Amino acid sequence: MGETRAAGEGAVGAPAGPLSVAVLVELVRSRSAGGHVKCWERFAEAAAAASRGGHTAVDLTVYVLGDHEYVEPLSPRVRFVGLRPVLSTAPLTRAIGGDVADMAPYHPRLARLLPRHDVWHLTHTFAFAATAGRLARRASRSGAGRPGLVCSVHTDVPALASVYVRQLARRVPRPAGPAARGASEFVGTVVRWRRDRLLRMCDRVLVGSSQDRAEIEAVVGRERVALLRRGTDHERFGPDPTARDALAREHGIPGDRPLVLFAGRVDETKRVWTVAEAVHRVRQRRPVHLVVAGAGADAGRIARLLGPDVTLLGALAQERLAGVYAACDLFAFPSRTETVGNVVAEAMASGLPVVLPEGARTTQWLAEPGADGLVVRDDDPTGWTRALDTLLAHPDRRRAMGLRAAATARERHPSWGRVLSEDLLPAWHEAAARGTRPHPRRA
């Protein structure tokens, strides 16, 4: 991921002058990390490009989790800092899947680094966010004031927590159904309370959709909520007529049938089983092959269901994923836990018709549902079977929808640099102005 060095006290500090922003992404960063991490990689790349061109006065540090402490500079004013987790979820993740996070109530190393920044940008509710919240409350009580606080909502964490509790319950011998459901609802409620408590501390809360906006405005008030769009890397993702042959050569995927693609975590949180069941039913009528880009607890179950009619690619880096999108014929994504769903925009930019559940926040990427993507009203395996079969049975309609999807991506989906400039920078500067202490001078 680039040149790194130890994250010493002096290494993180930025020259006094530009607004210093700390973004707290309490997930492990790797080449195959999920959409949350990829989102901040794209924003950091955009900020680095802008700083090299002299177009931004923001100094950006993105804190992530890692197996060792390091600093990876992207430019003189943009860097990633990796910190070891205090209480890693890695053992739990190995059992049920999901991203590795840090569940500690306090991260001492981060606490020593945060005071040098003017704005603290929270993106989750775990150890990094809890540490920032504790420091901010302590500073306010002491009369010293605090920096500007921003939070962006990237994932429906309460919904994810509930799903993971259900998955854990299934691993317990003879689990009591009502008790498991009650535990799932309780955990979701606690996580939502914890999230809302952090949101109320913030000067600015950024959401990804109108649905999220209504929910969060009820928590913190309309005046503090703004939209944070997601960008699309139009240079990385696009149609590629050579991609199909390359994918077939590398993975032995049959070339005589349409390919349905799913990309994301392969578990219940993304509802991948809905796609697998639909493909299983469709293949009884016509040839079809499912391609799954991602890793997770349901991979083995899907392999047993579909046998030779599925290819499980595992987690892929963005560079490889771009070729997979371009090689397939349509993209099916039934997840309802996304606040935005970057994979949908990437698939559309690659020229794929996308199939999405009605009411999901991912449908905001569509300019004209029915023309540049298909929305499934009956959101169950039967409804998804009908939707996939409709597109697979009519290749001309499928290709026309893919062309419209690519046109929507070109014309309506902003670049990461534009979102940084129009959505993030104003929020950071406003939060800094609302902060209740002078900006610190950094060594």
C-alpha positions, 0 to 999 in steps of 0.5 A: 500500500505504499511506503510506510514508517513508524508512527512516532510523535513527530511523524504524524504532526503537520506544519502549523497553518493548514486546517488539520483533520483527523478521520477515524476509520476504525477498521483494518486497511488492506488491499481487499478491505470493504467499501468503508475503507475504500471510500476513505482511500479515494478521498485521501487520494483526491486530497493528495492530488489537490494538495500536490496541485496547491488547491487545498489548505487541509492537512489530512490524517486518516487513522486506521487499524493495522497489525503494526503502527505505521505512517504511509504518506500520500503527499506532504499533507495527506497520510494514513496512520495505522494503529494496533487495536486494543481489543480486536474483533479478529477472533469473532470475525474469523467465526462469523465474518465481517470487518475487523474492528476495535471494541475497546472503550478507549485507545490510549495511543490515539488519545495521545495523537488526536489533540494535534488536530483541529477537526476530528471526523468520526466514521464509526462507533467503536474504539476510535470514536469512543476515545474521541468522545471521551476526550471531547467531553473531558475538554469541554468540562475542563473549560479548555474547549474542544476541536470541531467534531464531524461524523459521517454515517457510512453503514447501518451499524445497528442493523449489522450488529443485529445480524451478527448476533443472529449468526452467533446464535445459530452457532450455539447448540439448540439456541432458543429462537425467541431468546436469540431474536430478543438478544438481536433486537437488544444489541441493535437498540444498544448500538443505536443508542451509542451511535446517537450519543456520539452524533449529538456531540458533533457540530456536523453530521454527514449522511449518504441518503435522504432516508438517513437524513430524516432519521439523523435529523430526528436525533441531532436537528436539521441544521446540523445534518448535511449530505456526503455523497460518494464519488466514482473513479471513472478512470478505474471503472468502465466497460472493457471488451477484453475483460470477459476472455481474461476472466474466463482464462484465469478462472475457467468460467464458461463463456457460453452463458450470462454471468450474474455478479455479486460483490461484497461481504458474502454473508447475511448482512448483504443478503447474498443468499437471496441472489444464490437462491434466485440463480439456483432457480433460474438455472433450471430454466436457462444457463446462468453462472454466478460470480461472487467477488468477496469473502464471508461465512456463506461462501461454502453454503453457496458453493454447495447449492450451485456447484459448478454454476458458481465461481467464488473469487474471494476478496479482491483489490480494486484493480482486479475488481474493475476487470470482474465488473467489466467481464459480467453481464449484470450486477445483483445486490440485495443488501439493505444495510448500505447507506450508499453502496459504492459497488452499485456505482462501480458496476454502473460505470462498468456498463452493467445493469444493476438489480436492487431491492425496492426501498434500499438506499442503493437505488439513489444511484439510478436516474431512471429505475427500469431504464438504467437499473431494475428495482425488485418490488417483491424482495424475496427469492421468488421476486429476485428469480423473476427479475433476474430471469427477465433480464437474462431472457432478453439480452437486448434489453439487458445490453440497453440497460447496461448502456444507460447505466454507464451513461448515468454514471458518466453524467450524474455520478461525481468524482471523488475530488468533486465530493471532497471539495463540495461536501467534505471541505465545507463541513470540516471548515464549519466544524472548525469554526464551531469548535470551542478552542483555538486551533492547536499549533503543531510541531 
